[in-house]
Amino acid sequence: MDDLNDLRLVLRSRFPIVIVESHEETKVRALVQKAAATDELAFFTWSVADGLARENFKYDVHHADHRFGTVEGHTSALGEKKGRTHVFEDTHALQQALRHIDRSGDAGVYLLCDAHPFLDDPVNLRLLKEISHGYGECARTLVLLSPALELPPDLARHAARFKLRLPDANAIRAMIKNEFDLYAVQNKGRRVTGDPDALALLQQHLLGLCEEDIKRLISLAIRDDGELTMNDISRVLKNKQEMLADGALEIEIDTGSMDQIGGMASLKRWLSQRRSVFAGAPGTQGLDMPRGVLLLGVQGAGKSLAAKTIAGAWGVPLLRLDFATLYNKFHGETERNLRAVLQSADAMAPCVLWIDEIEKGLATDGGDSDGGVSRRVLGTLLTWLSERKARVFMVATANDITGLPPELLRKGRFDEIFFVDLPLPPARVEIFSIHLRRRQLDPAAFDLRQLAEAADGFAGAEIEQAIVSSLYESHASNQPISTASLVAELQRTRPLSVVMAEKIEDLRAWAAERTVMAD
């Protein structure tokens, strides 16, 4: 099945309203026009700029209704020769157009472009309902095309939704080839060159975007110098981030690798065992696809870093969902935003979807405090967790287990719940080594065992901050940083395990019998 056949099925389903949310107006217009022509349906268009018009009018102008204006024929976006276009006078306002359709409109398909700003008007909503109620007597299908559109519940029951399919990997490869060939034609035969690894990443990172956006980003990557590099990929990712889900879904570029994490041996081993299955490597058929993990633990112990490095270790994009940007004061927008985010994640598979501090986005009071929005958000998320088929590995991080709804913790939502505790002595040695090397310092010049002992009770983030503070002290005193200066800095610091001792002990007690230790 393709978009044309899918649309024809929707139009035949006898829904009087079809909603199409898309930025690809030219493509959708051509598709609706072709679907109408294929099924021999009259085709009308409306916009606030042009008013209501009938396309492909078959009669000679002498037989045209006196209410029409006439525009000469032209070639359509599909490359087909069009007949005359007849415009209905005084139909630029949506209310005027809907009144005409309701009172004297012929059967057929009416494509209404960008009607969403005018749907706050109760008269327009009433006219849409009247046209819907009259569908049995006169089959008029209204296709509402807008970047985003939500109908009130009583009108939504009359509407079906149609969504353009996003290009798959094969289509993207073909589009890249076409853009590369076009570059050669425009540059006197000069071919695009570059890194094969960058080309593979480009193909992967273009998944989840519409056709127009893909072409723009391919052009962005090669137009300046005809060379495809990793810097071009970073630029593509930054632009892609701006296109996805109104800012609710961010692409993390700096994902790192597992050797940047100290400790967490059990988590690393668990992930290593599942990497080839997630990648779809030969011989893994029959094994269940890894679905995700919940990382619970002490603040600063490395949960967020682990989420980032999973994507880096598995060589897939990391998508970060910010719950705060999902919530919207308008009824229904939050759930729609979440559905859009999850659909984007599915389209970008394989990928890692990271929800940081998930407890802050889901209510534990039954959702009554926010009118039930968080309860509906939870329901949308749980449904996706249970039904998703795409290779999207979800990593959720949480600091407070009491803030998580019980439904989310039920077995099957995640493959495993790992508890990330304060690092043990061997892990603290690794953490010191990692952060010293990151600052061009030789770990061998320090007594790492002494430092690990002095940092008992410190989280990884607190160890890093101790090194940073010691470097400032060293710079101010014009003395080299040393084991002694680091120990002194650690002794001056009161870690979270001391400041919040009771809360951390309660968290550990809860996790002891309910989770798997990450280390």
C-alpha positions as CSV (number, residue, x, y, z in Angstrom):
1,M,0.0,0.0,0.0
2,D,1.1,3.6,-0.6
3,D,-0.1,7.1,0.3
4,L,-2.5,7.3,-2.6
5,N,-4.2,4.0,-1.8
6,D,-4.3,4.8,1.9
7,L,-6.0,8.1,1.2
8,R,-8.5,6.6,-1.2
9,L,-9.5,4.1,1.5
10,V,-10.0,7.0,4.0
11,L,-12.1,9.0,1.5
12,R,-14.2,5.9,0.8
13,S,-14.8,5.3,4.5
14,R,-17.6,7.9,4.5
15,F,-16.2,10.1,7.1
16,P,-17.4,13.6,6.3
17,I,-14.2,15.2,7.7
18,V,-10.6,14.1,7.1
19,I,-7.8,15.7,9.1
20,V,-4.3,15.9,7.6
21,E,-1.6,17.4,9.8
22,S,1.4,18.1,7.5
23,H,3.8,20.9,6.5
24,E,4.0,19.4,3.0
25,E,1.0,21.3,1.5
26,T,2.1,20.9,-2.1
27,K,2.5,17.1,-1.8
28,V,-0.8,16.7,0.1
29,R,-2.7,18.9,-2.4
30,A,-1.4,16.8,-5.3
31,L,-2.2,13.6,-3.5
32,V,-5.8,14.6,-2.7
33,Q,-6.4,15.9,-6.2
34,K,-5.1,12.6,-7.7
35,A,-7.3,10.5,-5.3
36,A,-10.3,12.5,-6.3
37,A,-9.5,12.2,-10.0
38,T,-8.9,8.4,-9.7
39,D,-12.3,7.9,-8.1
40,E,-14.0,10.4,-10.5
41,L,-14.9,12.8,-7.6
42,A,-15.2,16.6,-8.0
43,F,-12.3,18.4,-6.4
44,F,-12.5,21.7,-4.7
45,T,-9.9,23.8,-2.8
46,W,-10.1,26.7,-0.3
47,S,-7.7,29.1,1.2
48,V,-8.2,32.4,2.8
49,A,-6.1,34.0,0.0
50,D,-7.9,32.4,-3.0
51,G,-11.3,31.5,-1.7
52,L,-13.3,28.4,-2.7
53,A,-12.6,27.0,-6.2
54,R,-13.4,24.0,-8.3
55,E,-10.5,22.4,-10.0
56,N,-10.5,20.4,-13.2
57,F,-13.9,21.8,-14.2
58,K,-14.9,19.8,-17.2
59,Y,-17.5,22.0,-18.8
60,D,-16.7,24.7,-21.4
61,V,-16.7,28.2,-20.0
62,H,-20.0,29.0,-21.8
63,H,-21.8,26.4,-19.5
64,A,-20.2,27.7,-16.3
65,D,-22.4,28.9,-13.5
66,H,-22.5,32.7,-13.3
67,R,-21.3,32.5,-9.7
68,F,-17.9,31.3,-11.0
69,G,-14.9,33.4,-12.0
70,T,-12.6,31.6,-14.5
71,V,-8.8,30.9,-14.4
72,E,-7.1,29.4,-17.4
73,G,-5.8,25.8,-17.3
74,H,-2.3,25.0,-16.1
75,T,-0.1,22.0,-15.2
76,S,-0.6,20.4,-11.8
77,A,2.0,19.4,-9.2
78,L,1.6,15.8,-10.6
79,G,2.6,16.9,-14.1
80,E,-1.0,16.5,-15.4
81,K,-2.7,19.0,-17.6
82,K,-5.5,20.7,-15.7
83,G,-8.7,22.1,-17.0
84,R,-10.1,25.4,-16.1
85,T,-10.3,26.4,-12.4
86,H,-13.5,28.2,-11.4
87,V,-13.5,30.4,-8.3
88,F,-16.6,31.0,-6.3
89,E,-17.1,34.7,-5.6
90,D,-17.2,36.0,-2.0
91,T,-15.8,32.9,-0.4
92,H,-12.5,34.0,1.0
93,A,-13.7,33.9,4.6
94,L,-14.0,30.3,5.9
95,Q,-17.6,31.0,7.1
96,Q,-18.6,32.2,3.6
97,A,-17.0,29.1,2.0
98,L,-18.7,26.7,4.5
99,R,-22.1,28.4,4.0
100,H,-21.8,27.9,0.2
101,I,-20.8,24.2,0.7
102,D,-23.6,23.6,3.1
103,R,-26.3,25.3,1.1
104,S,-25.4,24.6,-2.6
105,G,-22.1,22.7,-2.7
106,D,-21.9,19.7,-5.0
107,A,-20.7,16.2,-3.9
108,G,-17.0,15.8,-4.0
109,V,-13.8,16.4,-2.0
110,Y,-13.1,19.8,-0.6
111,L,-9.5,20.6,0.5
112,L,-9.5,23.4,3.1
113,C,-5.9,24.7,3.6
114,D,-5.0,26.3,7.0
115,A,-8.5,26.4,8.4
116,H,-7.2,26.0,12.0
117,P,-7.0,29.7,12.9
118,F,-10.8,30.1,12.2
119,L,-12.0,27.1,14.2
120,D,-12.4,29.1,17.4
121,D,-15.5,30.6,15.8
122,P,-18.6,28.7,17.0
123,V,-20.4,29.5,13.7
124,N,-17.7,27.7,11.7
125,L,-17.8,24.7,14.0
126,R,-21.6,24.6,13.6
127,L,-21.4,24.8,9.8
128,L,-18.8,21.9,9.8
129,K,-21.3,19.9,11.9
130,E,-24.2,20.7,9.5
131,I,-22.1,19.6,6.5
132,S,-21.2,16.4,8.4
133,H,-24.8,15.7,9.2
134,G,-25.8,16.1,5.6
135,Y,-23.2,13.7,4.2
136,G,-25.9,10.9,3.7
137,E,-27.8,13.2,1.3
138,C,-24.8,14.8,-0.4
139,A,-21.4,13.1,0.0
140,R,-19.1,16.1,0.6
141,T,-15.8,15.2,2.2
142,L,-13.9,18.1,3.9
143,V,-10.2,17.5,4.0
144,L,-8.7,19.9,6.6
145,L,-5.0,20.4,5.9
146,S,-3.0,22.2,8.6
147,P,0.4,21.8,10.4
148,A,-1.6,21.1,13.6
149,L,-5.3,20.8,14.1
150,E,-7.5,19.5,16.9
151,L,-11.3,19.4,16.7
152,P,-13.6,19.5,19.7
153,P,-14.8,16.0,20.8
154,D,-18.4,16.4,19.4
155,L,-17.0,17.2,16.0
156,A,-14.0,14.9,16.1
157,R,-16.3,11.9,16.1
158,H,-17.2,12.8,12.5
159,A,-13.5,12.9,11.5
160,A,-10.8,10.5,10.4
161,R,-7.1,11.2,10.3
162,F,-4.8,10.6,7.4
163,K,-1.0,10.8,7.8
164,L,1.6,10.8,5.1
165,R,4.0,7.9,5.3
166,L,7.5,9.0,6.2
167,P,10.3,7.9,3.8
168,D,11.9,4.6,4.8
169,A,15.6,3.8,4.5
170,N,15.4,2.7,0.8
171,A,13.6,5.9,-0.1
172,I,16.1,8.0,1.7
173,R,19.0,6.3,-0.1
174,A,17.3,7.1,-3.4
175,M,16.8,10.7,-2.4
176,I,20.4,11.1,-1.4
177,K,21.5,9.7,-4.7
178,N,19.2,12.1,-6.6
179,E,20.5,15.1,-4.6
180,F,24.1,14.0,-5.3
181,D,23.4,13.6,-9.0
182,L,21.8,17.0,-9.0
183,Y,24.8,18.5,-7.4
184,A,27.0,17.0,-10.1
185,V,24.8,18.4,-12.9
186,Q,24.9,21.8,-11.3
187,N,28.7,21.8,-10.8
188,K,29.9,20.7,-14.2
189,G,30.2,17.0,-13.3
190,R,31.9,17.3,-10.0
191,R,30.8,14.5,-7.8
192,V,30.1,14.6,-4.0
193,T,33.0,13.1,-2.0
194,G,33.4,12.4,1.7
195,D,33.5,9.9,4.6
196,P,31.6,6.7,4.0
197,D,30.8,6.6,7.7
198,A,29.3,10.1,7.5
199,L,27.1,8.9,4.6
200,A,25.8,6.0,6.7
201,L,25.1,8.3,9.6
202,L,23.3,10.8,7.2
203,Q,21.0,8.0,6.0
204,Q,20.2,7.0,9.6
205,H,19.7,10.5,10.9
206,L,17.3,11.4,8.1
207,L,14.8,8.8,9.3
208,G,11.7,10.3,10.9
209,L,11.5,13.3,8.6
210,C,9.2,14.2,5.8
211,E,10.3,14.3,2.2
212,E,10.7,18.1,2.0
213,D,12.8,18.3,5.1
214,I,15.0,15.4,4.0
215,K,15.8,17.1,0.7
216,R,16.6,20.4,2.6
217,L,19.0,18.6,5.0
218,I,20.8,16.7,2.2
219,S,21.3,19.9,0.4
220,L,22.5,21.6,3.6
221,A,25.1,18.9,4.1
222,I,26.7,19.1,0.6
223,R,26.0,22.5,-1.0
224,D,28.8,24.5,0.6
225,D,31.8,22.4,-0.6
226,G,30.5,19.1,-2.2
227,E,32.1,17.1,0.6
228,L,30.2,15.1,3.3
229,T,32.0,15.1,6.7
230,M,31.1,14.5,10.3
231,N,30.8,18.2,10.8
232,D,28.0,18.2,8.2
233,I,26.3,15.4,10.2
234,S,26.4,17.6,13.3
235,R,24.9,20.5,11.4
236,V,22.2,18.2,10.0
237,L,21.4,17.0,13.5
238,K,21.1,20.5,14.9
239,N,18.6,21.4,12.2
240,K,16.7,18.2,12.6
241,Q,16.3,18.9,16.3
242,E,14.5,22.1,15.4
243,M,12.1,20.2,13.2
244,L,11.0,17.6,15.6
245,A,7.9,17.8,17.8
246,D,8.0,21.5,18.5
247,G,11.1,21.3,20.7
248,A,9.8,18.5,23.0
249,L,12.2,16.0,21.4
250,E,15.9,16.9,21.4
251,I,18.7,15.0,19.7
252,E,21.8,14.5,21.9
253,I,24.9,14.7,19.7
254,D,27.6,14.0,22.3
255,T,26.7,10.5,23.4
256,G,30.1,9.1,24.4
257,S,30.9,5.5,25.1
258,M,30.7,3.0,28.0
259,D,34.4,3.5,29.0
260,Q,33.4,7.0,30.1
261,I,31.4,5.4,33.0
262,G,33.1,4.3,36.2
263,G,31.6,1.1,37.7
264,M,28.1,-0.1,36.7
265,A,29.6,-3.5,35.7
266,S,26.2,-5.3,35.8
267,L,24.5,-2.7,33.7
268,K,27.3,-2.7,31.1
269,R,27.3,-6.5,30.9
270,W,23.5,-6.5,30.5
271,L,23.7,-4.0,27.7
272,S,26.6,-5.8,26.0
273,Q,24.6,-9.0,25.8
274,R,21.7,-7.3,24.1
275,R,23.5,-5.0,21.7
276,S,23.7,-7.5,18.8
277,V,20.0,-8.3,19.2
278,F,19.0,-4.7,19.1
279,A,21.1,-4.2,16.0
280,G,19.4,-7.1,14.3
281,A,22.7,-9.0,13.8
282,P,22.6,-12.4,12.0
283,G,21.8,-15.3,14.3
284,T,19.6,-13.2,16.7
285,Q,16.3,-14.0,15.1
286,G,13.8,-15.4,17.6
287,L,15.2,-13.4,20.5
288,D,12.9,-10.7,21.9
289,M,13.9,-7.2,21.0
290,P,15.3,-5.3,24.0
291,R,12.7,-2.7,25.0
292,G,14.2,-0.5,27.7
293,V,15.5,0.0,31.2
294,L,14.5,2.2,34.2
295,L,17.5,3.7,36.0
296,L,16.7,4.6,39.6
297,G,19.2,5.9,42.0
298,V,21.0,8.6,43.9
299,Q,21.4,12.0,42.3
300,G,24.7,12.5,40.6
301,A,25.5,8.8,40.5
302,G,25.6,8.7,36.7
303,K,22.1,7.8,35.5
304,S,22.0,10.5,32.8
305,L,25.5,9.7,31.7
306,A,24.6,6.0,31.4
307,A,21.6,6.9,29.2
308,K,23.7,8.9,26.9
309,T,26.5,6.3,26.6
310,I,24.0,3.5,25.7
311,A,23.2,5.3,22.4
312,G,26.9,5.9,21.8
313,A,27.9,2.3,22.5
314,W,25.1,0.9,20.3
315,G,25.8,3.4,17.5
316,V,22.3,4.8,17.3
317,P,20.8,8.3,17.7
318,L,19.8,9.5,21.2
319,L,16.5,11.3,21.5
320,R,15.8,13.1,24.7
321,L,12.2,13.8,25.7
322,D,11.6,16.8,27.9
323,F,8.2,16.3,29.6
324,A,8.1,20.0,30.6
325,T,7.7,21.1,27.0
326,L,4.8,18.7,26.4
327,Y,2.4,20.3,28.8
328,N,0.2,22.9,27.3
329,K,-2.6,24.9,28.8
330,F,-4.9,24.0,25.9
331,H,-7.0,20.9,26.3
332,G,-5.8,17.9,24.3
333,E,-2.5,19.5,23.2
334,T,-0.3,17.6,25.7
335,E,-1.4,14.2,24.6
336,R,-1.1,15.2,20.9
337,N,2.4,16.4,21.5
338,L,3.4,13.1,23.2
339,R,1.8,11.1,20.3
340,A,3.9,13.2,17.9
341,V,7.0,12.6,19.9
342,L,6.5,8.9,20.0
343,Q,5.7,8.7,16.3
344,S,8.9,10.5,15.6
345,A,10.8,8.1,17.7
346,D,9.3,5.1,16.0
347,A,10.1,6.6,12.6
348,M,13.8,7.2,13.6
349,A,14.3,3.6,14.7
350,P,16.8,2.2,15.6
351,C,17.3,4.8,18.3
352,V,17.4,5.3,22.1
353,L,14.7,7.4,23.6
354,W,15.7,8.9,26.9
355,I,13.2,10.4,29.4
356,D,15.1,12.1,32.2
357,E,13.5,12.5,35.6
358,I,10.4,10.8,34.4
359,E,8.7,11.1,37.8
360,K,8.4,14.9,37.2
361,G,6.1,14.4,34.2
362,L,3.7,11.9,35.6
363,A,1.3,12.6,38.5
364,T,0.9,10.3,41.4
365,D,-2.4,11.8,42.7
366,G,-4.5,10.3,40.0
367,G,-4.0,13.3,37.8
368,D,-6.8,15.3,39.5
369,S,-4.6,18.3,40.2
370,D,-4.2,19.1,36.5
371,G,-7.6,18.1,35.2
372,G,-6.5,14.6,34.3
373,V,-3.8,15.7,31.8
374,S,-1.0,13.7,33.4
375,R,-3.3,10.7,33.7
376,R,-4.0,10.8,30.0
377,V,-0.3,11.3,29.3
378,L,0.6,8.2,31.4
379,G,-2.1,6.2,29.5
380,T,-0.6,7.3,26.1
381,L,2.9,6.4,27.3
382,L,1.9,3.0,28.7
383,T,0.0,2.1,25.5
384,W,3.1,2.9,23.4
385,L,5.3,0.9,25.8
386,S,3.1,-2.1,25.4
387,E,2.4,-2.0,21.7
388,R,5.5,-0.5,20.0
389,K,7.1,-2.6,17.3
390,A,9.9,-0.3,16.2
391,R,13.4,-0.7,17.5
392,V,13.2,2.1,20.0
393,F,15.1,1.4,23.3
394,M,13.7,3.5,26.1
395,V,15.8,4.6,29.0
396,A,14.0,6.4,31.8
397,T,15.8,7.9,34.7
398,A,14.3,8.7,38.1
399,N,15.5,10.0,41.5
400,D,12.4,9.5,43.6
401,I,10.6,6.1,43.4
402,T,7.6,7.5,45.3
403,G,7.0,9.8,42.4
404,L,6.4,7.0,39.9
405,P,3.0,5.5,39.2
406,P,2.7,1.8,40.0
407,E,1.4,1.1,36.5
408,L,4.8,2.2,35.1
409,L,6.7,-0.2,37.3
410,R,4.8,-3.3,36.4
411,K,6.9,-6.0,34.8
412,G,6.8,-5.8,31.1
413,R,6.9,-2.0,30.8
414,F,10.7,-2.2,31.0
415,D,13.1,-5.1,30.6
416,E,14.8,-4.3,33.9
417,I,14.9,-1.8,36.7
418,F,18.5,-1.0,37.7
419,F,19.5,0.8,40.9
420,V,22.5,3.1,40.5
421,D,24.0,3.5,43.9
422,L,26.9,5.5,45.1
423,P,30.1,4.1,43.5
424,L,32.1,1.4,45.3
425,P,35.9,1.9,45.8
426,P,36.9,0.2,42.4
427,A,34.4,2.4,40.6
428,R,35.7,5.5,42.4
429,V,39.2,4.7,41.1
430,E,37.8,4.5,37.6
431,I,35.9,7.8,38.0
432,F,38.9,9.7,39.2
433,S,40.9,8.3,36.3
434,I,38.2,9.3,33.7
435,H,37.9,12.9,35.0
436,L,41.6,13.4,35.4
437,R,42.3,12.3,31.8
438,R,39.5,14.4,30.6
439,R,41.5,17.4,31.9
440,Q,44.8,16.3,30.4
441,L,46.1,15.1,33.8
442,D,47.9,11.7,34.2
443,P,46.1,9.5,36.6
444,A,49.4,7.7,37.3
445,A,50.7,10.8,39.0
446,F,48.0,10.5,41.7
447,D,47.4,8.0,44.5
448,L,44.0,6.8,43.2
449,R,43.5,4.3,46.0
450,Q,43.9,7.1,48.6
451,L,41.6,9.4,46.7
452,A,38.9,6.6,46.4
453,E,39.1,6.1,50.1
454,A,38.8,9.8,50.8
455,A,35.8,10.0,48.5
456,D,33.7,7.4,50.3
457,G,30.1,8.4,50.0
458,F,30.7,10.7,47.1
459,A,28.7,10.4,43.8
460,G,30.4,10.5,40.5
461,A,29.3,14.1,39.9
462,E,30.6,15.1,43.3
463,I,34.0,13.5,42.6
464,E,34.2,15.5,39.3
465,Q,33.3,18.7,41.1
466,A,36.0,18.1,43.7
467,I,38.6,17.9,40.9
468,V,37.2,21.1,39.3
469,S,37.4,22.9,42.6
470,S,40.9,21.6,43.3
471,L,42.0,22.9,39.9
472,Y,40.8,26.4,40.7
473,E,42.6,26.3,44.0
474,S,45.7,25.1,42.2
475,H,45.5,27.9,39.7
476,A,44.9,30.6,42.4
477,S,47.9,29.4,44.5
478,N,50.1,28.7,41.5
479,Q,50.7,25.2,42.8
480,P,50.3,22.0,40.8
481,I,47.3,19.9,41.6
482,S,48.2,16.8,43.7
483,T,46.7,13.9,45.7
484,A,47.0,16.0,48.9
485,S,45.1,19.0,47.4
486,L,42.4,16.7,46.1
487,V,42.1,15.0,49.5
488,A,41.8,18.4,51.2
489,E,39.1,19.4,48.8
490,L,37.2,16.2,49.4
491,Q,37.4,16.7,53.2
492,R,35.9,20.2,52.9
493,T,32.9,18.9,51.0
494,R,29.8,17.4,52.5
495,P,28.4,15.0,49.9
496,L,24.7,14.3,49.3
497,S,25.0,11.0,51.2
498,V,25.6,13.1,54.3
499,V,23.3,16.0,53.6
500,M,20.3,13.7,52.6
501,A,21.4,10.6,54.5
502,E,17.9,9.5,55.7
503,K,16.3,9.9,52.2
504,I,19.1,8.0,50.5
505,E,18.9,5.2,53.0
506,D,15.2,4.9,52.5
507,L,15.8,4.7,48.7
508,R,18.4,2.0,49.1
509,A,16.1,0.0,51.4
510,W,13.3,0.2,48.8
511,A,15.6,-0.8,46.0
512,A,17.4,-3.7,47.8
513,E,14.6,-6.2,47.1
514,R,13.0,-4.7,44.1
515,T,15.7,-3.8,41.6
516,V,18.9,-5.1,40.1
517,M,22.1,-3.4,41.2
518,A,23.9,-1.6,38.4
519,D,27.3,-2.4,39.9
